Amino acid sequence: MPSDPPDHEPTGPDPSDERRTEPPSLFWRSRGYWLLLLVAAVVALGLTFASRLQ
């Protein structure tokens, strides 16, 4: 008899899925600084061009 469970029975959570899905706090801790820096750069460039056009 095969030791693997049949396909129609749930086998539980896949450990590989846990590596791909990270909690939001970890997401913002790793990428929030770069996103904030990017937004600040875009705002600074926008203000620079707006002041030159006036």
mmCIF entry with sequence, helices, sheets and N, C-alpha, C, O atoms, coordinates in Angstrom:
data_MODEL
# 
_entry.id   MODEL 
# 
_entity.id                         1 
_entity.type                       polymer 
_entity.pdbx_number_of_molecules   1 
# 
_entity_poly.entity_id                      1 
_entity_poly.type                           'polypeptide(L)' 
_entity_poly.nstd_linkage                   no 
_entity_poly.nstd_monomer                   no 
_entity_poly.pdbx_seq_one_letter_code       MPSDPPDHEPTGPDPSDERRTEPPSLFWRSRGYWLLLLVAAVVALGLTFASRLQ 
_entity_poly.pdbx_seq_one_letter_code_can   MPSDPPDHEPTGPDPSDERRTEPPSLFWRSRGYWLLLLVAAVVALGLTFASRLQ 
_entity_poly.pdbx_strand_id                 A 
# 
loop_
_entity_poly_seq.entity_id 
_entity_poly_seq.num 
_entity_poly_seq.mon_id 
_entity_poly_seq.hetero 
1 1  MET n 
1 2  PRO n 
1 3  SER n 
1 4  ASP n 
1 5  PRO n 
1 6  PRO n 
1 7  ASP n 
1 8  HIS n 
1 9  GLU n 
1 10 PRO n 
1 11 THR n 
1 12 GLY n 
1 13 PRO n 
1 14 ASP n 
1 15 PRO n 
1 16 SER n 
1 17 ASP n 
1 18 GLU n 
1 19 ARG n 
1 20 ARG n 
1 21 THR n 
1 22 GLU n 
1 23 PRO n 
1 24 PRO n 
1 25 SER n 
1 26 LEU n 
1 27 PHE n 
1 28 TRP n 
1 29 ARG n 
1 30 SER n 
1 31 ARG n 
1 32 GLY n 
1 33 TYR n 
1 34 TRP n 
1 35 LEU n 
1 36 LEU n 
1 37 LEU n 
1 38 LEU n 
1 39 VAL n 
1 40 ALA n 
1 41 ALA n 
1 42 VAL n 
1 43 VAL n 
1 44 ALA n 
1 45 LEU n 
1 46 GLY n 
1 47 LEU n 
1 48 THR n 
1 49 PHE n 
1 50 ALA n 
1 51 SER n 
1 52 ARG n 
1 53 LEU n 
1 54 GLN n 
# 
_struct_asym.id          A 
_struct_asym.entity_id   1 
# 
loop_
_struct_conf.conf_type_id 
_struct_conf.id 
_struct_conf.pdbx_PDB_helix_id 
_struct_conf.beg_label_comp_id 
_struct_conf.beg_label_asym_id 
_struct_conf.beg_label_seq_id 
_struct_conf.pdbx_beg_PDB_ins_code 
_struct_conf.end_label_comp_id 
_struct_conf.end_label_asym_id 
_struct_conf.end_label_seq_id 
_struct_conf.pdbx_end_PDB_ins_code 
_struct_conf.beg_auth_comp_id 
_struct_conf.beg_auth_asym_id 
_struct_conf.beg_auth_seq_id 
_struct_conf.end_auth_comp_id 
_struct_conf.end_auth_asym_id 
_struct_conf.end_auth_seq_id 
_struct_conf.pdbx_PDB_helix_class 
_struct_conf.details 
_struct_conf.pdbx_PDB_helix_length 
HELX_P HELX_P1 AA1 PRO A 15 ? ARG A 20 ? PRO A 15 ARG A 20 1 ? 6  
HELX_P HELX_P2 AA2 PRO A 24 ? LEU A 53 ? PRO A 24 LEU A 53 1 ? 30 
# 
_struct_conf_type.id          HELX_P 
_struct_conf_type.criteria    ? 
_struct_conf_type.reference   ? 
# 
loop_
_atom_site.group_PDB 
_atom_site.id 
_atom_site.type_symbol 
_atom_site.label_atom_id 
_atom_site.label_alt_id 
_atom_site.label_comp_id 
_atom_site.label_asym_id 
_atom_site.label_entity_id 
_atom_site.label_seq_id 
_atom_site.pdbx_PDB_ins_code 
_atom_site.Cartn_x 
_atom_site.Cartn_y 
_atom_site.Cartn_z 
_atom_site.occupancy 
_atom_site.B_iso_or_equiv 
_atom_site.pdbx_formal_charge 
_atom_site.auth_seq_id 
_atom_site.auth_comp_id 
_atom_site.auth_asym_id 
_atom_site.auth_atom_id 
_atom_site.pdbx_PDB_model_num 
ATOM 1   N N  . MET A 1 1  ? 0.848  -1.195 0.000   1.00 0.00 ? 1  MET A N  1 
ATOM 2   C CA . MET A 1 1  ? 0.000  0.000  0.000   1.00 0.00 ? 1  MET A CA 1 
ATOM 3   C C  . MET A 1 1  ? 0.889  1.252  0.000   1.00 0.00 ? 1  MET A C  1 
ATOM 4   O O  . MET A 1 1  ? 1.915  1.293  0.678   1.00 0.00 ? 1  MET A O  1 
ATOM 5   N N  . PRO A 1 2  ? 0.486  2.260  -0.759  1.00 0.00 ? 2  PRO A N  1 
ATOM 6   C CA . PRO A 1 2  ? 1.298  3.493  -0.789  1.00 0.00 ? 2  PRO A CA 1 
ATOM 7   C C  . PRO A 1 2  ? 1.175  4.257  0.521   1.00 0.00 ? 2  PRO A C  1 
ATOM 8   O O  . PRO A 1 2  ? 0.108  4.295  1.133   1.00 0.00 ? 2  PRO A O  1 
ATOM 9   N N  . SER A 1 3  ? 2.269  4.859  0.940   1.00 0.00 ? 3  SER A N  1 
ATOM 10  C CA . SER A 1 3  ? 2.250  5.630  2.181   1.00 0.00 ? 3  SER A CA 1 
ATOM 11  C C  . SER A 1 3  ? 1.809  7.073  1.947   1.00 0.00 ? 3  SER A C  1 
ATOM 12  O O  . SER A 1 3  ? 1.508  7.789  2.901   1.00 0.00 ? 3  SER A O  1 
ATOM 13  N N  . ASP A 1 4  ? 1.769  7.506  0.686   1.00 0.00 ? 4  ASP A N  1 
ATOM 14  C CA . ASP A 1 4  ? 1.335  8.873  0.404   1.00 0.00 ? 4  ASP A CA 1 
ATOM 15  C C  . ASP A 1 4  ? -0.173 8.985  0.561   1.00 0.00 ? 4  ASP A C  1 
ATOM 16  O O  . ASP A 1 4  ? -0.896 8.045  0.231   1.00 0.00 ? 4  ASP A O  1 
ATOM 17  N N  . PRO A 1 5  ? -0.660 10.116 1.058   1.00 0.00 ? 5  PRO A N  1 
ATOM 18  C CA . PRO A 1 5  ? -2.113 10.297 1.168   1.00 0.00 ? 5  PRO A CA 1 
ATOM 19  C C  . PRO A 1 5  ? -2.726 10.480 -0.217  1.00 0.00 ? 5  PRO A C  1 
ATOM 20  O O  . PRO A 1 5  ? -2.053 10.960 -1.129  1.00 0.00 ? 5  PRO A O  1 
ATOM 21  N N  . PRO A 1 6  ? -3.964 10.112 -0.381  1.00 0.00 ? 6  PRO A N  1 
ATOM 22  C CA . PRO A 1 6  ? -4.628 10.315 -1.684  1.00 0.00 ? 6  PRO A CA 1 
ATOM 23  C C  . PRO A 1 6  ? -4.715 11.798 -2.030  1.00 0.00 ? 6  PRO A C  1 
ATOM 24  O O  . PRO A 1 6  ? -4.585 12.660 -1.160  1.00 0.00 ? 6  PRO A O  1 
ATOM 25  N N  . ASP A 1 7  ? -4.938 12.081 -3.312  1.00 0.00 ? 7  ASP A N  1 
ATOM 26  C CA . ASP A 1 7  ? -4.960 13.469 -3.767  1.00 0.00 ? 7  ASP A CA 1 
ATOM 27  C C  . ASP A 1 7  ? -6.150 14.249 -3.220  1.00 0.00 ? 7  ASP A C  1 
ATOM 28  O O  . ASP A 1 7  ? -6.081 15.471 -3.088  1.00 0.00 ? 7  ASP A O  1 
ATOM 29  N N  . HIS A 1 8  ? -7.243 13.553 -2.899  1.00 0.00 ? 8  HIS A N  1 
ATOM 30  C CA . HIS A 1 8  ? -8.435 14.280 -2.474  1.00 0.00 ? 8  HIS A CA 1 
ATOM 31  C C  . HIS A 1 8  ? -8.394 14.666 -1.002  1.00 0.00 ? 8  HIS A C  1 
ATOM 32  O O  . HIS A 1 8  ? -9.273 15.392 -0.536  1.00 0.00 ? 8  HIS A O  1 
ATOM 33  N N  . GLU A 1 9  ? -7.397 14.201 -0.262  1.00 0.00 ? 9  GLU A N  1 
ATOM 34  C CA . GLU A 1 9  ? -7.293 14.578 1.150   1.00 0.00 ? 9  GLU A CA 1 
ATOM 35  C C  . GLU A 1 9  ? -6.318 15.740 1.305   1.00 0.00 ? 9  GLU A C  1 
ATOM 36  O O  . GLU A 1 9  ? -5.247 15.736 0.697   1.00 0.00 ? 9  GLU A O  1 
ATOM 37  N N  . PRO A 1 10 ? -6.680 16.734 2.114   1.00 0.00 ? 10 PRO A N  1 
ATOM 38  C CA . PRO A 1 10 ? -5.745 17.854 2.322   1.00 0.00 ? 10 PRO A CA 1 
ATOM 39  C C  . PRO A 1 10 ? -4.519 17.402 3.105   1.00 0.00 ? 10 PRO A C  1 
ATOM 40  O O  . PRO A 1 10 ? -4.630 16.648 4.072   1.00 0.00 ? 10 PRO A O  1 
ATOM 41  N N  . THR A 1 11 ? -3.376 17.859 2.686   1.00 0.00 ? 11 THR A N  1 
ATOM 42  C CA . THR A 1 11 ? -2.130 17.445 3.327   1.00 0.00 ? 11 THR A CA 1 
ATOM 43  C C  . THR A 1 11 ? -1.626 18.472 4.325   1.00 0.00 ? 11 THR A C  1 
ATOM 44  O O  . THR A 1 11 ? -0.591 18.254 4.955   1.00 0.00 ? 11 THR A O  1 
ATOM 45  N N  . GLY A 1 12 ? -2.332 19.591 4.487   1.00 0.00 ? 12 GLY A N  1 
ATOM 46  C CA . GLY A 1 12 ? -1.888 20.622 5.410   1.00 0.00 ? 12 GLY A CA 1 
ATOM 47  C C  . GLY A 1 12 ? -1.146 21.719 4.669   1.00 0.00 ? 12 GLY A C  1 
ATOM 48  O O  . GLY A 1 12 ? -0.974 21.650 3.452   1.00 0.00 ? 12 GLY A O  1 
ATOM 49  N N  . PRO A 1 13 ? -0.712 22.720 5.399   1.00 0.00 ? 13 PRO A N  1 
ATOM 50  C CA . PRO A 1 13 ? -0.024 23.842 4.732   1.00 0.00 ? 13 PRO A CA 1 
ATOM 51  C C  . PRO A 1 13 ? 1.319  23.418 4.161   1.00 0.00 ? 13 PRO A C  1 
ATOM 52  O O  . PRO A 1 13 ? 2.038  22.600 4.735   1.00 0.00 ? 13 PRO A O  1 
ATOM 53  N N  . ASP A 1 14 ? 1.629  23.999 3.022   1.00 0.00 ? 14 ASP A N  1 
ATOM 54  C CA . ASP A 1 14 ? 2.896  23.700 2.353   1.00 0.00 ? 14 ASP A CA 1 
ATOM 55  C C  . ASP A 1 14 ? 3.990  24.586 2.948   1.00 0.00 ? 14 ASP A C  1 
ATOM 56  O O  . ASP A 1 14 ? 3.823  25.805 2.985   1.00 0.00 ? 14 ASP A O  1 
ATOM 57  N N  . PRO A 1 15 ? 5.089  24.023 3.407   1.00 0.00 ? 15 PRO A N  1 
ATOM 58  C CA . PRO A 1 15 ? 6.140  24.872 3.991   1.00 0.00 ? 15 PRO A CA 1 
ATOM 59  C C  . PRO A 1 15 ? 6.762  25.838 2.996   1.00 0.00 ? 15 PRO A C  1 
ATOM 60  O O  . PRO A 1 15 ? 7.308  26.864 3.401   1.00 0.00 ? 15 PRO A O  1 
ATOM 61  N N  . SER A 1 16 ? 6.694  25.534 1.705   1.00 0.00 ? 16 SER A N  1 
ATOM 62  C CA . SER A 1 16 ? 7.256  26.457 0.726   1.00 0.00 ? 16 SER A CA 1 
ATOM 63  C C  . SER A 1 16 ? 6.399  27.713 0.606   1.00 0.00 ? 16 SER A C  1 
ATOM 64  O O  . SER A 1 16 ? 6.913  28.778 0.266   1.00 0.00 ? 16 SER A O  1 
ATOM 65  N N  . ASP A 1 17 ? 5.086  27.602 0.884   1.00 0.00 ? 17 ASP A N  1 
ATOM 66  C CA . ASP A 1 17 ? 4.223  28.778 0.842   1.00 0.00 ? 17 ASP A CA 1 
ATOM 67  C C  . ASP A 1 17 ? 4.569  29.749 1.966   1.00 0.00 ? 17 ASP A C  1 
ATOM 68  O O  . ASP A 1 17 ? 4.440  30.962 1.798   1.00 0.00 ? 17 ASP A O  1 
ATOM 69  N N  . GLU A 1 18 ? 5.005  29.230 3.101   1.00 0.00 ? 18 GLU A N  1 
ATOM 70  C CA . GLU A 1 18 ? 5.317  30.101 4.230   1.00 0.00 ? 18 GLU A CA 1 
ATOM 71  C C  . GLU A 1 18 ? 6.541  30.955 3.940   1.00 0.00 ? 18 GLU A C  1 
ATOM 72  O O  . GLU A 1 18 ? 6.670  32.054 4.480   1.00 0.00 ? 18 GLU A O  1 
ATOM 73  N N  . ARG A 1 19 ? 7.432  30.469 3.104   1.00 0.00 ? 19 ARG A N  1 
ATOM 74  C CA . ARG A 1 19 ? 8.612  31.261 2.782   1.00 0.00 ? 19 ARG A CA 1 
ATOM 75  C C  . ARG A 1 19 ? 8.260  32.397 1.825   1.00 0.00 ? 19 ARG A C  1 
ATOM 76  O O  . ARG A 1 19 ? 8.862  33.470 1.887   1.00 0.00 ? 19 ARG A O  1 
ATOM 77  N N  . ARG A 1 20 ? 7.298  32.169 0.950   1.00 0.00 ? 20 ARG A N  1 
ATOM 78  C CA . ARG A 1 20 ? 6.960  33.194 -0.030  1.00 0.00 ? 20 ARG A CA 1 
ATOM 79  C C  . ARG A 1 20 ? 6.083  34.285 0.560   1.00 0.00 ? 20 ARG A C  1 
ATOM 80  O O  . ARG A 1 20 ? 6.217  35.448 0.181   1.00 0.00 ? 20 ARG A O  1 
ATOM 81  N N  . THR A 1 21 ? 5.187  33.939 1.481   1.00 0.00 ? 21 THR A N  1 
ATOM 82  C CA . THR A 1 21 ? 4.302  34.928 2.075   1.00 0.00 ? 21 THR A CA 1 
ATOM 83  C C  . THR A 1 21 ? 4.910  35.402 3.384   1.00 0.00 ? 21 THR A C  1 
ATOM 84  O O  . THR A 1 21 ? 5.086  34.622 4.320   1.00 0.00 ? 21 THR A O  1 
ATOM 85  N N  . GLU A 1 22 ? 5.230  36.694 3.438   1.00 0.00 ? 22 GLU A N  1 
ATOM 86  C CA . GLU A 1 22 ? 5.810  37.246 4.652   1.00 0.00 ? 22 GLU A CA 1 
ATOM 87  C C  . GLU A 1 22 ? 4.820  38.215 5.285   1.00 0.00 ? 22 GLU A C  1 
ATOM 88  O O  . GLU A 1 22 ? 4.005  38.803 4.573   1.00 0.00 ? 22 GLU A O  1 
ATOM 89  N N  . PRO A 1 23 ? 4.867  38.394 6.577   1.00 0.00 ? 23 PRO A N  1 
ATOM 90  C CA . PRO A 1 23 ? 3.927  39.315 7.225   1.00 0.00 ? 23 PRO A CA 1 
ATOM 91  C C  . PRO A 1 23 ? 4.166  40.753 6.781   1.00 0.00 ? 23 PRO A C  1 
ATOM 92  O O  . PRO A 1 23 ? 5.282  41.096 6.390   1.00 0.00 ? 23 PRO A O  1 
ATOM 93  N N  . PRO A 1 24 ? 3.147  41.595 6.833   1.00 0.00 ? 24 PRO A N  1 
ATOM 94  C CA . PRO A 1 24 ? 3.305  42.980 6.357   1.00 0.00 ? 24 PRO A CA 1 
ATOM 95  C C  . PRO A 1 24 ? 4.377  43.758 7.108   1.00 0.00 ? 24 PRO A C  1 
ATOM 96  O O  . PRO A 1 24 ? 5.056  44.599 6.519   1.00 0.00 ? 24 PRO A O  1 
ATOM 97  N N  . SER A 1 25 ? 4.538  43.486 8.413   1.00 0.00 ? 25 SER A N  1 
ATOM 98  C CA . SER A 1 25 ? 5.550  44.222 9.174   1.00 0.00 ? 25 SER A CA 1 
ATOM 99  C C  . SER A 1 25 ? 6.947  43.923 8.647   1.00 0.00 ? 25 SER A C  1 
ATOM 100 O O  . SER A 1 25 ? 7.787  44.819 8.559   1.00 0.00 ? 25 SER A O  1 
ATOM 101 N N  . LEU A 1 26 ? 7.195  42.673 8.299   1.00 0.00 ? 26 LEU A N  1 
ATOM 102 C CA . LEU A 1 26 ? 8.501  42.316 7.744   1.00 0.00 ? 26 LEU A CA 1 
ATOM 103 C C  . LEU A 1 26 ? 8.666  42.919 6.355   1.00 0.00 ? 26 LEU A C  1 
ATOM 104 O O  . LEU A 1 26 ? 9.769  43.315 5.978   1.00 0.00 ? 26 LEU A O  1 
ATOM 105 N N  . PHE A 1 27 ? 7.582  42.992 5.591   1.00 0.00 ? 27 PHE A N  1 
ATOM 106 C CA . PHE A 1 27 ? 7.631  43.588 4.254   1.00 0.00 ? 27 PHE A CA 1 
ATOM 107 C C  . PHE A 1 27 ? 8.043  45.058 4.336   1.00 0.00 ? 27 PHE A C  1 
ATOM 108 O O  . PHE A 1 27 ? 8.925  45.503 3.601   1.00 0.00 ? 27 PHE A O  1 
ATOM 109 N N  . TRP A 1 28 ? 7.399  45.809 5.234   1.00 0.00 ? 28 TRP A N  1 
ATOM 110 C CA . TRP A 1 28 ? 7.704  47.235 5.320   1.00 0.00 ? 28 TRP A CA 1 
ATOM 111 C C  . TRP A 1 28 ? 9.048  47.480 5.978   1.00 0.00 ? 28 TRP A C  1 
ATOM 112 O O  . TRP A 1 28 ? 9.688  48.497 5.712   1.00 0.00 ? 28 TRP A O  1 
ATOM 113 N N  . ARG A 1 29 ? 9.488  46.564 6.837   1.00 0.00 ? 29 ARG A N  1 
ATOM 114 C CA . ARG A 1 29 ? 10.801 46.749 7.454   1.00 0.00 ? 29 ARG A CA 1 
ATOM 115 C C  . ARG A 1 29 ? 11.906 46.601 6.416   1.00 0.00 ? 29 ARG A C  1 
ATOM 116 O O  . ARG A 1 29 ? 12.921 47.293 6.486   1.00 0.00 ? 29 ARG A O  1 
ATOM 117 N N  . SER A 1 30 ? 11.716 45.705 5.458   1.00 0.00 ? 30 SER A N  1 
ATOM 118 C CA . SER A 1 30 ? 12.772 45.459 4.478   1.00 0.00 ? 30 SER A CA 1 
ATOM 119 C C  . SER A 1 30 ? 12.681 46.394 3.279   1.00 0.00 ? 30 SER A C  1 
ATOM 120 O O  . SER A 1 30 ? 13.704 46.718 2.676   1.00 0.00 ? 30 SER A O  1 
ATOM 121 N N  . ARG A 1 31 ? 11.476 46.834 2.920   1.00 0.00 ? 31 ARG A N  1 
ATOM 122 C CA . ARG A 1 31 ? 11.322 47.638 1.703   1.00 0.00 ? 31 ARG A CA 1 
ATOM 123 C C  . ARG A 1 31 ? 10.792 49.039 1.954   1.00 0.00 ? 31 ARG A C  1 
ATOM 124 O O  . ARG A 1 31 ? 10.792 49.867 1.043   1.00 0.00 ? 31 ARG A O  1 
ATOM 125 N N  . GLY A 1 32 ? 10.347 49.320 3.153   1.00 0.00 ? 32 GLY A N  1 
ATOM 126 C CA . GLY A 1 32 ? 9.745  50.619 3.433   1.00 0.00 ? 32 GLY A CA 1 
ATOM 127 C C  . GLY A 1 32 ? 10.733 51.766 3.314   1.00 0.00 ? 32 GLY A C  1 
ATOM 128 O O  . GLY A 1 32 ? 10.366 52.856 2.876   1.00 0.00 ? 32 GLY A O  1 
ATOM 129 N N  . TYR A 1 33 ? 11.980 51.534 3.699   1.00 0.00 ? 33 TYR A N  1 
ATOM 130 C CA . TYR A 1 33 ? 12.973 52.598 3.622   1.00 0.00 ? 33 TYR A CA 1 
ATOM 131 C C  . TYR A 1 33 ? 13.255 52.978 2.173   1.00 0.00 ? 33 TYR A C  1 
ATOM 132 O O  . TYR A 1 33 ? 13.383 54.158 1.847   1.00 0.00 ? 33 TYR A O  1 
ATOM 133 N N  . TRP A 1 34 ? 13.351 51.978 1.313   1.00 0.00 ? 34 TRP A N  1 
ATOM 134 C CA . TRP A 1 34 ? 13.604 52.272 -0.100  1.00 0.00 ? 34 TRP A CA 1 
ATOM 135 C C  . TRP A 1 34 ? 12.403 52.963 -0.732  1.00 0.00 ? 34 TRP A C  1 
ATOM 136 O O  . TRP A 1 34 ? 12.565 53.857 -1.563  1.00 0.00 ? 34 TRP A O  1 
ATOM 137 N N  . LEU A 1 35 ? 11.197 52.552 -0.341  1.00 0.00 ? 35 LEU A N  1 
ATOM 138 C CA . LEU A 1 35 ? 9.999  53.191 -0.880  1.00 0.00 ? 35 LEU A CA 1 
ATOM 139 C C  . LEU A 1 35 ? 9.913  54.641 -0.413  1.00 0.00 ? 35 LEU A C  1 
ATOM 140 O O  . LEU A 1 35 ? 9.561  55.525 -1.195  1.00 0.00 ? 35 LEU A O  1 
ATOM 141 N N  . LEU A 1 36 ? 10.230 54.888 0.846   1.00 0.00 ? 36 LEU A N  1 
ATOM 142 C CA . LEU A 1 36 ? 10.211 56.250 1.375   1.00 0.00 ? 36 LEU A CA 1 
ATOM 143 C C  . LEU A 1 36 ? 11.258 57.119 0.679   1.00 0.00 ? 36 LEU A C  1 
ATOM 144 O O  . LEU A 1 36 ? 11.001 58.285 0.377   1.00 0.00 ? 36 LEU A O  1 
ATOM 145 N N  . LEU A 1 37 ? 12.429 56.553 0.427   1.00 0.00 ? 37 LEU A N  1 
ATOM 146 C CA . LEU A 1 37 ? 13.483 57.290 -0.267  1.00 0.00 ? 37 LEU A CA 1 
ATOM 147 C C  . LEU A 1 37 ? 13.068 57.617 -1.702  1.00 0.00 ? 37 LEU A C  1 
ATOM 148 O O  . LEU A 1 37 ? 13.344 58.710 -2.195  1.00 0.00 ? 37 LEU A O  1 
ATOM 149 N N  . LEU A 1 38 ? 12.415 56.683 -2.360  1.00 0.00 ? 38 LEU A N  1 
ATOM 150 C CA . LEU A 1 38 ? 11.955 56.909 -3.727  1.00 0.00 ? 38 LEU A CA 1 
ATOM 151 C C  . LEU A 1 38 ? 10.898 58.008 -3.773  1.00 0.00 ? 38 LEU A C  1 
ATOM 152 O O  . LEU A 1 38 ? 10.942 58.876 -4.645  1.00 0.00 ? 38 LEU A O  1 
ATOM 153 N N  . VAL A 1 39 ? 9.948  57.974 -2.840  1.00 0.00 ? 39 VAL A N  1 
ATOM 154 C CA . VAL A 1 39 ? 8.905  59.000 -2.794  1.00 0.00 ? 39 VAL A CA 1 
ATOM 155 C C  . VAL A 1 39 ? 9.523  60.368 -2.516  1.00 0.00 ? 39 VAL A C  1 
ATOM 156 O O  . VAL A 1 39 ? 9.126  61.361 -3.126  1.00 0.00 ? 39 VAL A O  1 
ATOM 157 N N  . ALA A 1 40 ? 10.485 60.428 -1.605  1.00 0.00 ? 40 ALA A N  1 
ATOM 158 C CA . ALA A 1 40 ? 11.135 61.703 -1.293  1.00 0.00 ? 40 ALA A CA 1 
ATOM 159 C C  . ALA A 1 40 ? 11.881 62.246 -2.510  1.00 0.00 ? 40 ALA A C  1 
ATOM 160 O O  . ALA A 1 40 ? 11.869 63.454 -2.750  1.00 0.00 ? 40 ALA A O  1 
ATOM 161 N N  . ALA A 1 41 ? 12.524 61.379 -3.275  1.00 0.00 ? 41 ALA A N  1 
ATOM 162 C CA . ALA A 1 41 ? 13.247 61.818 -4.468  1.00 0.00 ? 41 ALA A CA 1 
ATOM 163 C C  . ALA A 1 41 ? 12.281 62.354 -5.527  1.00 0.00 ? 41 ALA A C  1 
ATOM 164 O O  . ALA A 1 41 ? 12.566 63.360 -6.176  1.00 0.00 ? 41 ALA A O  1 
ATOM 165 N N  . VAL A 1 42 ? 11.152 61.690 -5.699  1.00 0.00 ? 42 VAL A N  1 
ATOM 166 C CA . VAL A 1 42 ? 10.166 62.141 -6.689  1.00 0.00 ? 42 VAL A CA 1 
ATOM 167 C C  . VAL A 1 42 ? 9.582  63.488 -6.276  1.00 0.00 ? 42 VAL A C  1 
ATOM 168 O O  . VAL A 1 42 ? 9.397  64.367 -7.117  1.00 0.00 ? 42 VAL A O  1 
ATOM 169 N N  . VAL A 1 43 ? 9.292  63.653 -4.997  1.00 0.00 ? 43 VAL A N  1 
ATOM 170 C CA . VAL A 1 43 ? 8.748  64.927 -4.512  1.00 0.00 ? 43 VAL A CA 1 
ATOM 171 C C  . VAL A 1 43 ? 9.779  66.041 -4.682  1.00 0.00 ? 43 VAL A C  1 
ATOM 172 O O  . VAL A 1 43 ? 9.431  67.152 -5.084  1.00 0.00 ? 43 VAL A O  1 
ATOM 173 N N  . ALA A 1 44 ? 11.036 65.754 -4.382  1.00 0.00 ? 44 ALA A N  1 
ATOM 174 C CA . ALA A 1 44 ? 12.083 66.772 -4.526  1.00 0.00 ? 44 ALA A CA 1 
ATOM 175 C C  . ALA A 1 44 ? 12.247 67.183 -5.989  1.00 0.00 ? 44 ALA A C  1 
ATOM 176 O O  . ALA A 1 44 ? 12.386 68.369 -6.290  1.00 0.00 ? 44 ALA A O  1 
ATOM 177 N N  . LEU A 1 45 ? 12.232 66.218 -6.887  1.00 0.00 ? 45 LEU A N  1 
ATOM 178 C CA . LEU A 1 45 ? 12.338 66.549 -8.309  1.00 0.00 ? 45 LEU A CA 1 
ATOM 179 C C  . LEU A 1 45 ? 11.121 67.342 -8.778  1.00 0.00 ? 45 LEU A C  1 
ATOM 180 O O  . LEU A 1 45 ? 11.251 68.287 -9.556  1.00 0.00 ? 45 LEU A O  1 
ATOM 181 N N  . GLY A 1 46 ? 9.952  66.958 -8.305  1.00 0.00 ? 46 GLY A N  1 
ATOM 182 C CA . GLY A 1 46 ? 8.738  67.684 -8.677  1.00 0.00 ? 46 GLY A CA 1 
ATOM 183 C C  . GLY A 1 46 ? 8.765  69.122 -8.196  1.00 0.00 ? 46 GLY A C  1 
ATOM 184 O O  . GLY A 1 46 ? 8.376  70.025 -8.936  1.00 0.00 ? 46 GLY A O  1 
ATOM 185 N N  . LEU A 1 47 ? 9.215  69.350 -6.977  1.00 0.00 ? 47 LEU A N  1 
ATOM 186 C CA . LEU A 1 47 ? 9.302  70.717 -6.460  1.00 0.00 ? 47 LEU A CA 1 
ATOM 187 C C  . LEU A 1 47 ? 10.357 71.526 -7.206  1.00 0.00 ? 47 LEU A C  1 
ATOM 188 O O  . LEU A 1 47 ? 10.181 72.725 -7.418  1.00 0.00 ? 47 LEU A O  1 
ATOM 189 N N  . THR A 1 48 ? 11.435 70.888 -7.599  1.00 0.00 ? 48 THR A N  1 
ATOM 190 C CA . THR A 1 48 ? 12.488 71.587 -8.342  1.00 0.00 ? 48 THR A CA 1 
ATOM 191 C C  . THR A 1 48 ? 11.978 72.058 -9.698  1.00 0.00 ? 48 THR A C  1 
ATOM 192 O O  . THR A 1 48 ? 12.197 73.207 -10.083 1.00 0.00 ? 48 THR A O  1 
ATOM 193 N N  . PHE A 1 49 ? 11.302 71.175 -10.419 1.00 0.00 ? 49 PHE A N  1 
ATOM 194 C CA . PHE A 1 49 ? 10.783 71.563 -11.730 1.00 0.00 ? 49 PHE A CA 1 
ATOM 195 C C  . PHE A 1 49 ? 9.643  72.560 -11.601 1.00 0.00 ? 49 PHE A C  1 
ATOM 196 O O  . PHE A 1 49 ? 9.503  73.438 -12.453 1.00 0.00 ? 49 PHE A O  1 
ATOM 197 N N  . ALA A 1 50 ? 8.827  72.450 -10.563 1.00 0.00 ? 50 ALA A N  1 
ATOM 198 C CA . ALA A 1 50 ? 7.723  73.388 -10.375 1.00 0.00 ? 50 ALA A CA 1 
ATOM 199 C C  . ALA A 1 50 ? 8.251  74.787 -10.068 1.00 0.00 ? 50 ALA A C  1 
ATOM 200 O O  . ALA A 1 50 ? 7.688  75.776 -10.538 1.00 0.00 ? 50 ALA A O  1 
ATOM 201 N N  . SER A 1 51 ? 9.311  74.878 -9.294  1.00 0.00 ? 51 SER A N  1 
ATOM 202 C CA . SER A 1 51 ? 9.861  76.193 -8.965  1.00 0.00 ? 51 SER A CA 1 
ATOM 203 C C  . SER A 1 51 ? 10.551 76.818 -10.182 1.00 0.00 ? 51 SER A C  1 
ATOM 204 O O  . SER A 1 51 ? 10.589 78.042 -10.302 1.00 0.00 ? 51 SER A O  1 
ATOM 205 N N  . ARG A 1 52 ? 11.089 76.006 -11.073 1.00 0.00 ? 52 ARG A N  1 
ATOM 206 C CA . ARG A 1 52 ? 11.735 76.547 -12.273 1.00 0.00 ? 52 ARG A CA 1 
ATOM 207 C C  . ARG A 1 52 ? 10.701 77.023 -13.286 1.00 0.00 ? 52 ARG A C  1 
ATOM 208 O O  . ARG A 1 52 ? 10.966 77.956 -14.045 1.00 0.00 ? 52 ARG A O  1 
ATOM 209 N N  . LEU A 1 53 ? 9.531  76.399 -13.309 1.00 0.00 ? 53 LEU A N  1 
ATOM 210 C CA . LEU A 1 53 ? 8.514  76.778 -14.289 1.00 0.00 ? 53 LEU A CA 1 
ATOM 211 C C  . LEU A 1 53 ? 7.785  78.050 -13.886 1.00 0.00 ? 53 LEU A C  1 
ATOM 212 O O  . LEU A 1 53 ? 7.198  78.714 -14.741 1.00 0.00 ? 53 LEU A O  1 
ATOM 213 N N  . GLN A 1 54 ? 7.806  78.401 -12.625 1.00 0.00 ? 54 GLN A N  1 
ATOM 214 C CA . GLN A 1 54 ? 7.073  79.592 -12.192 1.00 0.00 ? 54 GLN A CA 1 
ATOM 215 C C  . GLN A 1 54 ? 7.815  80.869 -12.558 1.00 0.00 ? 54 GLN A C  1 
ATOM 216 O O  . GLN A 1 54 ? 7.337  81.965 -12.266 1.00 0.00 ? 54 GLN A O  1 
# 
